[in-house]
Amino acid sequence: MTDVKHMKWWGWGVDGVAFHHEDKPGFAPFVKKAVGLDLWTAERTEKPDFADVQVAEPIAPAALLAELKTAVGDENVTTDKLERVVHTFGKSLRDLVRIRALKIDRAPDIVVYPADEDAVAGVVKAAVAAGAVLIPFGGGSNIAGSLEPHADETRPVISVDLGRLRLLLDIDEDSGLARIQAGALGPDLEAQLAERGWTLGHFPDSFTHSTLGGWIATRSSGMQSDKYGDIADIVRGFRVVRPNGTLVIRPIPSASTGPSVREMVVGSEGRLGIITEATVQVHRIPEKRVIHAYFFKNWDHAIKAMQEISESDASPSITRVSDGNESGFSLATSKESKGVSKFVQDSLFSFLEGRGWKPGEICLSFIGFEGSPDHVKRTKAIVDKIVKRNSGLGVGTGPGVLYDQKKFDTPYLRDFLLDMGAAGDVSETAAPWSKLIGVHDAVYAAANAAYEQIGRQGWIMSHLSHSYHSGACLYFTFAFVMGDEDPLGEYDIVKGAIQQAFIDAGGTISHHHGVGLEHAPWLEQDISTEGVAVMSGLFSSADPDGLFNPRKIIV
Ligand SMILES: Cc1cc2nc3c(=O)[nH]c(=O)nc-3n(C[C@H](O)[C@H](O)[C@H](O)COP(=O)(O)OP(=O)(O)OC[C@H]3O[C@@H](n4cnc5c(N)ncnc54)[C@H](O)[C@@H]3O)c2cc1C
């Protein structure tokens, strides 16, 4: 079989890697206070046994299998149970709960691993002839329900894993454009670029397990988007295999060729065809890269500072600030500080409290600077002035180094909490600056009302990331201990309340996770009835038989 890497079938990331709290003395008390869960005494569930997973026999007609084998080679077509399970879901909370409950209503029937665009075209041709459904698969990291086949699907479902298309094909060094195959995972892609002195600069929290094609298909955004842009800005061209040929968008810096087909494909979640390669903007690896930490007295001051930074001549790579709740959480996940550093931390907090700062309101911020040493010095000076003007305080690079080191480990926390029956999940939005605080407060109120409705003690926290001229992204994390009877029903009430609050308070249903099945119920409120009608028309004319990842985005 292929050497394509996958995450573990029952959770996030690599088997054997996990979140631990024993070395973080503040974490257990924090969780106890936030959601009432005692980590020291809570019963932990065992890892599910794969032998217990029930999957229906595959719908795999012999003629279709033979055509697929001709297209990609015998060894790259499989109906193996583990392969089918791995390709069923993404990694949303709903996916994790269902897979742990061994509940798979409909798995793909066949998994194929094409090695190049011709092989992808062969797969599409065979599927169209057989009336089979095609679901492109990148890293399987989406959290919007963008992969699973519909439970009632009676046609054969083929998961097209792009993992063998992972090469950097070419760099146009004059233009800063790289052609890269769509199945390249973040680390593989960056390693190939780094060998030649370049970076894409796209670092979502899921970087280690997501692909270029998946980023494009979900309109992803990375933590350094303030400098490098969202994937929608970064991707300039691509090739998309469709039933009658390949849709080709050449890498043009900007064009006036009316409703943009490039924009239609970005975020299409597999509904318009299979992306095989993309031409993306790349940058020389910066000489210097540093993340500084700052404290603000409260959320209002912090948001004002972030807005001023985005309006200023400074162009940081990261502007991120956590609200009081999330700052408390970040401090609780720190490892035990000892000796001098403990003394410094304690002194700092008593100094701040002496100045009237309240522990639950203090906001921790990270600002990233990249470029030549001169540029870093200049932009940092601008940011420092803005921070000071908003009564903030710089605390150096120490916490920034820690943030940088642990950013890709945080996703393991969800599995850790689920082991003890607690749901921890995220919802994110973007809104204009004028509405940001209102969205924040509305989401808190909605989540707390939802916790009351389900009778659970719950937690909510937030940070701002990804700043724009007119507004920013707000990212919320919520958690509560689920009941045994209807855990997903309870989850739906909380998640649904948060999504509705986004719309009601002037935000969008998602800034960077896409729509899938999870956010589809709110799409019409977000882009209007006519907006949905136009999108519906696009999907039905581009794919009249509904073969390409049907019922995602518009169910
Ligand atoms: C812990 C965690 C952290 C995350 N952090 C971020 C973050 O910081 N920023 C962010 O943007 N997202 C984040 N995500 C969400 C997720 O990683 C993104 O949606 C990512 O872009 C999905 O890429 P993938 O390769 O895993 O795609 P998959 O999950 O495999 O697929 C996603 C969708 O894209 C389609 N697709 C995949 N490849 C292709 C292709 N070649 N052609 C056509 N369609 C294709 C699939 O059919 C599916 O509809 C996070 C998710 C998790 C679980």
The ligand as an SDF file (V2000), in Angstrom:
LIG
                    3D

 53 58  0  0  0  0  0  0  0  0999 V2000
   -7.0910   21.1330   15.7920 C   0  0  0  0  0  0  0  0  0  0  0  0
   -7.4550   21.8520   14.5510 C   0  0  0  0  0  0  0  0  0  0  0  0
   -6.9350   23.1160   14.2930 C   0  0  0  0  0  0  0  0  0  0  0  0
   -7.2890   23.7890   13.1270 C   0  0  0  0  0  0  0  0  0  0  0  0
   -6.7460   25.0260   12.8910 N   0  0  0  0  0  0  0  0  0  0  0  0
   -7.0510   25.6840   11.7440 C   0  0  0  0  0  0  0  0  0  0  0  0
   -6.4920   26.9690   11.4710 C   0  0  0  0  0  0  0  0  0  0  0  0
   -5.7080   27.5160   12.2410 O   0  0  0  0  0  0  0  0  0  0  0  0
   -6.8340   27.5570   10.3120 N   0  0  0  0  0  0  0  0  0  0  0  0
   -7.6740   26.9700    9.4110 C   0  0  0  0  0  0  0  0  0  0  0  0
   -7.9260   27.5440    8.3550 O   0  0  0  0  0  0  0  0  0  0  0  0
   -8.2230   25.7720    9.6620 N   0  0  0  0  0  0  0  0  0  0  0  0
   -7.9340   25.1130   10.7850 C   0  0  0  0  0  0  0  0  0  0  0  0
   -8.4810   23.8830   11.0360 N   0  0  0  0  0  0  0  0  0  0  0  0
   -9.4110   23.2830   10.0640 C   0  0  0  0  0  0  0  0  0  0  0  0
   -8.7240   22.4360    8.9630 C   0  0  0  0  0  0  0  0  0  0  0  0
   -7.4270   22.0960    9.2970 O   0  0  0  0  0  0  0  0  0  0  0  0
   -8.7910   23.1780    7.6480 C   0  0  0  0  0  0  0  0  0  0  0  0
  -10.1320   23.2210    7.2300 O   0  0  0  0  0  0  0  0  0  0  0  0
   -7.9050   22.5960    6.5250 C   0  0  0  0  0  0  0  0  0  0  0  0
   -7.8650   23.5550    5.5020 O   0  0  0  0  0  0  0  0  0  0  0  0
   -8.3940   21.2820    5.9640 C   0  0  0  0  0  0  0  0  0  0  0  0
   -7.3710   20.7600    5.1320 O   0  0  0  0  0  0  0  0  0  0  0  0
   -7.2300   19.1860    4.8830 P   0  0  0  0  0  0  0  0  0  0  0  0
   -6.1050   18.9890    3.9300 O   0  0  0  0  0  0  0  0  0  0  0  0
   -7.1510   18.4740    6.1480 O   0  0  0  0  0  0  0  0  0  0  0  0
   -8.6070   18.8950    4.1360 O   0  0  0  0  0  0  0  0  0  0  0  0
   -9.6710   17.7440    4.3980 P   0  0  0  0  0  0  0  0  0  0  0  0
  -10.1690   17.8060    5.7770 O   0  0  0  0  0  0  0  0  0  0  0  0
   -9.1530   16.4540    3.9110 O   0  0  0  0  0  0  0  0  0  0  0  0
  -10.8270   18.2230    3.4010 O   0  0  0  0  0  0  0  0  0  0  0  0
  -11.5300   19.4060    3.6460 C   0  0  0  0  0  0  0  0  0  0  0  0
  -12.4580   19.7020    2.4670 C   0  0  0  0  0  0  0  0  0  0  0  0
  -11.6740   20.0420    1.3310 O   0  0  0  0  0  0  0  0  0  0  0  0
  -11.9140   19.1530    0.2530 C   0  0  0  0  0  0  0  0  0  0  0  0
  -10.6290   18.9060   -0.3970 N   0  0  0  0  0  0  0  0  0  0  0  0
   -9.4800   18.4740    0.1860 C   0  0  0  0  0  0  0  0  0  0  0  0
   -8.5040   18.3820   -0.7350 N   0  0  0  0  0  0  0  0  0  0  0  0
   -9.0570   18.7590   -1.9200 C   0  0  0  0  0  0  0  0  0  0  0  0
   -8.5630   18.8450   -3.2590 C   0  0  0  0  0  0  0  0  0  0  0  0
   -7.3000   18.5460   -3.5710 N   0  0  0  0  0  0  0  0  0  0  0  0
   -9.4200   19.2350   -4.2340 N   0  0  0  0  0  0  0  0  0  0  0  0
  -10.6980   19.5590   -3.9510 C   0  0  0  0  0  0  0  0  0  0  0  0
  -11.2180   19.4820   -2.7170 N   0  0  0  0  0  0  0  0  0  0  0  0
  -10.3960   19.0940   -1.7120 C   0  0  0  0  0  0  0  0  0  0  0  0
  -12.5190   17.9090    0.8960 C   0  0  0  0  0  0  0  0  0  0  0  0
  -13.3320   17.2060   -0.0150 O   0  0  0  0  0  0  0  0  0  0  0  0
  -13.3050   18.5160    2.0370 C   0  0  0  0  0  0  0  0  0  0  0  0
  -14.5320   18.9970    1.5650 O   0  0  0  0  0  0  0  0  0  0  0  0
   -8.1600   23.1840   12.1980 C   0  0  0  0  0  0  0  0  0  0  0  0
   -8.6560   21.9060   12.4550 C   0  0  0  0  0  0  0  0  0  0  0  0
   -8.3210   21.2500   13.6160 C   0  0  0  0  0  0  0  0  0  0  0  0
   -8.8690   19.8790   13.8700 C   0  0  0  0  0  0  0  0  0  0  0  0
  1  2  1  0
  2  3  1  0
  2 52  2  0
  3  4  2  0
  4  5  1  0
  4 50  1  0
  5  6  2  0
  6  7  1  0
  6 13  1  0
  7  8  2  0
  7  9  1  0
  9 10  1  0
 10 11  2  0
 10 12  1  0
 12 13  2  0
 13 14  1  0
 14 15  1  0
 14 50  1  0
 15 16  1  0
 16 17  1  0
 16 18  1  0
 18 19  1  0
 18 20  1  0
 20 21  1  0
 20 22  1  0
 22 23  1  0
 23 24  1  0
 24 25  2  0
 24 26  1  0
 24 27  1  0
 27 28  1  0
 28 29  2  0
 28 30  1  0
 28 31  1  0
 31 32  1  0
 32 33  1  0
 33 34  1  0
 33 48  1  0
 34 35  1  0
 35 36  1  0
 35 46  1  0
 36 37  1  0
 36 45  1  0
 37 38  2  0
 38 39  1  0
 39 40  1  0
 39 45  2  0
 40 41  1  0
 40 42  2  0
 42 43  1  0
 43 44  2  0
 44 45  1  0
 46 47  1  0
 46 48  1  0
 48 49  1  0
 50 51  2  0
 51 52  1  0
 52 53  1  0
M  END
$$$$
